[in-house]
Amino acid sequence: MKLIAVNGFTCAISNPLVQATVALTGTPSAKCKAGGAGMCKHGFSLSVSAITAPSSGATIPDPGPYSASISSSASKVKADGSLVLLEGDKTATITATPQIPGSPPVPFPVSFDISISVAGQTKAKAN
């Protein structure tokens, strides 16, 4: 059993080299709530921008934005007819190319996914 993600959940980037701005752009359920916040469902969307890898010197950002959606690992629990998102659910792999400054700048390709690290509530669980 894992916690159900609600609007305002916290994300984590899988690649420790990568820093990025992640904005939650999906629409949570207006009817199904946990802890007073709408539950997030399969396909909830994110926008990822300003991607850098500063510890590797790639400080010129790949501006993006990249659209990504989170796939549900739930097997039974639904909100508005769609499976709910659970803590640990993640996006497909995102590939971006920030650059290392120079003349000319050197591309530094990175790959990562984004997962739900904190569900945003502590009472409702599902599997």
Secondary structure, 3 states (H helix, E strand, C coil): CEEECECCCEEEECCCCCEEEEEECCCCCCCCEECCEEECECCEEEEEEEEEEHHHCEEEEECCCEEEEECCCCCCCEECCEEECECCCEECCEEECCEECCCCCEECCEEECEEEEECCCCCCEEC
